[in-house]
Amino acid sequence: MKNRILALIDGFNYYHKIKNYEKKFDIPVKWLNYRQLIESFLSDEDDKNNVNIVYFSALALFRGFLSVKRHQTYISALHFLNIETVLGNFKNKQISKCAIKEKCQNCVITPSGSLQRHEEKESDVNIAIRLIEDTLLDKYDKCFLLSGDSDFVSVVKRAKTLRADKKIIIVPPPPPTNERYIKPSKYVSQDLAKASQNNALLINFQRIRDCQLPDNFNGLKNPFISISH
């Protein structure tokens, strides 16, 4: 019997690397066909007709109507690809000052003089819940976790404890570079790879570029063309 496939996508973990790549090389890659990407990971041992994909993200309402509309258009495209979407929310977080050498996150100065930023936290929890649920309910044989976030170490360890027979493969987003070889530590937390008890699947941006939707897809026009946001 072939492997039933589950793929859990940490949307913002991938988005930020994709955005950095676009800025560095001026090559649009946000209109990503995640189903094509994930199917490119499969082997002859996997059931290509039993691939369940879940995309986790949140609408950044604070960024304005046009940004939200682009994201909603992308979610509609994923729906046509039979990809389930689970949306969380952004939370306000107040800090006294940014860390040294921290990248600007467009903080807003509050009346009290503190800095307020927006952080998306719910996706991590939603991914963790889904991984544990589907592990307990025996809904997959092989899971691709598309993230390089070390916050998933504990839940991956727990899933492997619950069902040691389940194969979990970490697929971190590639770093925005054209170098032929990058140390694995640049891709993924070594603790996360160790927790999965499998080598991480390291991909490059050429694969991301090869897995783009057509600019006009089921009546949806690529909203990211000539857009920098």
N, C-alpha and C positions, 0 to 999 in steps of 0.2 A: 504494500500500500504506500502511495506517495505522500509526501509531507503536505499537511494543510498549513497555509501560510497566513501569518498575521504581520501587519506592518503598522507601527505606531510612529507618527511623524510629529516631532517637536517643531512646529511651524516657525516660531520666532528664532529658534536656534539656527535653523537653516537660513531664514530670511536675512539675518544680519550678515552672515558670511557671503550670501549672494549679493547683497547690497554693496558690500565692500569690494567684491570682485568687479561689479559693474563700474564703480567709481574709479578703480585702478586701471581697468583695461578698456572702458567705454564699450562694453559688449553686453547687450540686454539679455538677461537670463531669468527674470522674475516669472515669466509665463511658463513655469515648469510643469511638465507632465509627470506627476509623481507615479502614476501607474506604470508608465513606460520605464521610468527609472527603476522602480522596484522589480518589475519583471525582468530587467536586465541583470538582476542579482541571482535569478533562479537557475537551478541545475536540473538535470534530467530526473533527479530524485524528488523534485517538487511538483505538486499538482498545480499546473498553471490555470486550472479552472476553479481553484479554491484559494483565492488570494483576497483576503479581507484587509482593507486599508482604512486607517483612521487618521485624520488630520486634526491636530489640536492647535488652536490659536485664539485670538481675541480681536475684537474690533477696537481700534484706537480712536474712539470718538473725539478725544481731545485734539486730534490732529486735523479735524475739519471734514466737511462733507465730501470733498473730492477724494481724499485719501481713503475714507470709509467706502466710498462707491467703488474705487478700484479693487479694494479687498473683497467686497461683496461680489463683484464680477468674477474675480478669481475663484471664490467659493462656489459660484454657480457653475464654473467650468469643471471644478472637481466633482460636482454632483453628476455631471454628464459622464464622468469617468467612473461612476459608481464608487466614489470615495466618500465615506462618512465624515462629517465635520462635527467637532465638539468645541464649542466656544466658551471661553472663560471671560474674565473681566480684568480691566486695569484697576489698580489700587493707587491711591495717593500716598506718598511717603514723604515725610518732612525730615530734612537733615540740616545740620548746622553749616557744613561746608563740604565741597567735593574732596575726594581723596587726591593725594598728590599724583600727578600724571594721569588722572582719570579722564577718560574721554567725555566731552560735554554731552549731557543728556537733556539739554534744553530745559533746565530747571527754571521755575518761576519763583520770584521773590514774593513771599507772603507779607501781609501787613505787619506781622510780628518780626520781620527781618530774617526769618529762616528760609531755607530753600525747599521748594516742593517739586517732586518729580513723579512720574507715572511709572509704575512697575507692574508687569504682567506676571502674576504668580500662580493663577489657578491651573494653567496647563500642566505644570509639573504634577500637581495632585491628581488631575484628571487622567493623565497618562499612567500614573502609579496605580490608580483604582482599576483602570481597564486591564492593565497587565496582570494584576493579581486575580481579578474576576475571571478573565479568560484562561488563566492558568488553572484555577480551581475547577472551572467548568469544562476543562479539557476541550477548548475550542481551537487549538492550534498544535502543531508539532514543531514548527520553526517560526520564531518571531524576529523580525528586523526592527530594531529600535533606532530610528533616525534622529540621533542627537549625540552630542559630545559632552553633555552636561553631567558633571560629577555628582549632582544632587540625586541621580538615579542609582547610585551605587547600592544603597540600602534596599530599594525595592527589587532590583535585579537579583541581589543575593537572596532575598526572601522568596522570590519566584522559583529560584533554583532549589531552595530548601524544600519548598512545597512539592515540586515536581522535578526531580533531577533529570528526568528523561526529556524535558522540554529544552529545545535548543534556542538560545537567545544570542543574537549577533548584533553588536553595536555598529552602526553605520554613521560616523560623525560627518558633518559637512566638511568638504575640503577647504584648506586655507587658500586665500586669494593670492595665488602665485602661479607662475608658469614654470617653476623649477621642476625638473624631472623626478627628483627624489626629495622627499621631506621626511624628517624623523617622525615616527609614529606619535611621539609625545606632542607634536605640533597639531595633531588631528584630534586626539582623544585622551581623556584622563586615563592613565594606566590603571588606576584603581577600578574604573568602570569596566575596562576591558577584562581585568582579572575577575571581577564579580560575575561576568557573563560566562566565564570558563571556556571562552572561545576567543580566537584572534579577531580583532575588529576588522571589518571590511572597509578598507581605505580606498576611496574613490577620488578622482581628480575632476577639475572643472570641465574638461573635455566631455566627460559623460553627462554633466549637467547641461552643457551646450547642445549635446546631441538629443536631449530629451525635452525639447520645447514644443509647446502646442502651436498649431498654425495660427497666424495672426487673426484669422477669422474662423472661430471654432464654434460650430453649432449656433451660429448667429451672434456669438459673443466676440467682440473685437478686443484684441490685446490692449488693455488699458495702460500698460507700462511703456508703450512705445514713446520715445522722446520725453519720458517723464523722469525727473530726478527728485526723489523724496525720501 
